[in-house]
Amino acid sequence: MTPLTLLLQAAPDQNFGLRMMLNFALIIPIFYFLLIRPQMKERKRHEQMVEGVKKGDEIVTNGGLIGKIVHADGNRLTLRTGDNTRVTVDRGRVAAVLDVKGEPKEE
């Protein structure tokens, strides 16, 4: 061991508590801006998209079903997925609203 290493190990840290509080004070805003805020923005965007779906829109569900909305009632949507196939899904399970080309709409 070098003398410097021994000196650093032997010296008690007088500002340990202050440094720990400063570290936590820096971590909280980092978590907010990197994790919490983007998630809140995405949830708000999704809620607006789900509220805006209407009869005639073509959507994709979280389960991968693609269909056209034939009936919208409260929290339930009825999709036409084939010629004679109709499926009822929860409104909150809409993953994307498709445009005419079959690609997700950018809002």
C-alpha positions as CSV (number, residue, x, y, z in Angstrom):
1,M,0.0,0.0,0.0
2,T,1.1,3.5,-0.7
3,P,1.3,6.2,1.9
4,L,-1.4,8.1,0.1
5,T,-3.8,5.2,0.2
6,L,-3.2,4.7,3.9
7,L,-3.8,8.5,4.5
8,L,-7.1,8.4,2.6
9,Q,-8.3,5.4,4.5
10,A,-7.4,6.8,7.9
11,A,-8.9,10.3,7.5
12,P,-12.5,10.4,8.6
13,D,-14.9,12.1,6.2
14,Q,-16.4,15.2,7.8
15,N,-18.8,16.0,5.0
16,F,-20.3,12.5,4.3
17,G,-23.8,13.4,5.3
18,L,-23.8,16.6,3.3
19,R,-22.5,14.7,0.2
20,M,-25.2,12.0,0.6
21,M,-27.9,14.6,0.8
22,L,-26.5,16.4,-2.3
23,N,-26.4,13.1,-4.2
24,F,-30.1,12.4,-3.4
25,A,-30.9,16.0,-4.3
26,L,-29.4,15.4,-7.7
27,I,-30.8,12.0,-8.3
28,I,-34.5,13.0,-7.7
29,P,-34.6,15.6,-10.7
30,I,-32.7,13.1,-12.9
31,F,-35.3,10.4,-12.2
32,Y,-38.1,12.9,-12.8
33,F,-36.8,14.1,-16.2
34,L,-35.6,10.8,-17.5
35,L,-38.3,8.4,-16.2
36,I,-41.4,10.1,-14.7
37,R,-42.0,13.0,-17.1
38,P,-41.7,11.1,-20.4
39,Q,-44.1,8.4,-19.0
40,M,-46.6,11.0,-18.0
41,K,-46.4,12.6,-21.5
42,E,-46.9,9.2,-23.2
43,R,-49.9,8.4,-21.0
44,K,-51.5,11.7,-21.8
45,R,-50.9,11.2,-25.5
46,H,-52.4,7.7,-25.4
47,E,-55.5,8.9,-23.4
48,Q,-56.1,11.6,-26.0
49,M,-55.7,9.1,-28.9
50,V,-58.1,6.7,-27.2
51,E,-60.7,9.4,-26.5
52,G,-60.5,10.5,-30.1
53,V,-61.3,7.1,-31.8
54,K,-64.6,7.0,-33.5
55,K,-66.7,4.8,-35.8
56,G,-64.9,4.2,-39.1
57,D,-61.4,4.5,-37.7
58,E,-59.0,1.6,-38.4
59,I,-57.1,0.6,-35.3
60,V,-54.5,-1.8,-33.9
61,T,-55.0,-3.3,-30.5
62,N,-52.3,-4.2,-28.0
63,G,-53.0,-7.9,-28.9
64,G,-52.2,-7.2,-32.5
65,L,-55.8,-7.2,-33.9
66,I,-56.4,-4.9,-36.8
67,G,-59.9,-3.8,-37.6
68,K,-62.3,-1.0,-38.4
69,I,-64.5,0.4,-35.6
70,V,-68.2,-0.3,-36.4
71,H,-69.6,0.6,-33.0
72,A,-68.2,2.7,-30.1
73,D,-70.0,2.5,-26.8
74,G,-68.4,3.8,-23.5
75,N,-65.3,1.8,-22.9
76,R,-66.1,-0.9,-25.5
77,L,-65.3,-0.8,-29.2
78,T,-66.7,-3.3,-31.7
79,L,-64.2,-4.0,-34.5
80,R,-64.8,-5.6,-37.9
81,T,-61.7,-7.7,-38.5
82,G,-63.0,-9.7,-41.4
83,D,-66.0,-10.1,-43.7
84,N,-68.3,-11.6,-41.0
85,T,-66.0,-11.3,-37.9
86,R,-66.7,-8.8,-35.2
87,V,-64.7,-8.5,-32.0
88,T,-65.4,-6.4,-28.9
89,V,-62.4,-4.8,-27.2
90,D,-61.7,-2.5,-24.4
91,R,-61.1,1.1,-25.4
92,G,-57.9,1.3,-23.4
93,R,-56.4,-1.6,-25.4
94,V,-56.0,0.5,-28.5
95,A,-52.4,0.7,-29.5
96,A,-52.6,2.9,-32.6
97,V,-55.0,4.5,-35.0
98,L,-54.1,3.8,-38.6
99,D,-54.2,6.2,-41.5
100,V,-55.4,5.3,-45.1
101,K,-52.0,3.7,-45.9
102,G,-52.2,1.4,-42.9
103,E,-49.5,3.2,-41.0
104,P,-49.9,4.7,-37.5
105,K,-51.1,8.3,-37.6
106,E,-48.7,11.0,-36.3
107,E,-50.5,13.6,-34.2
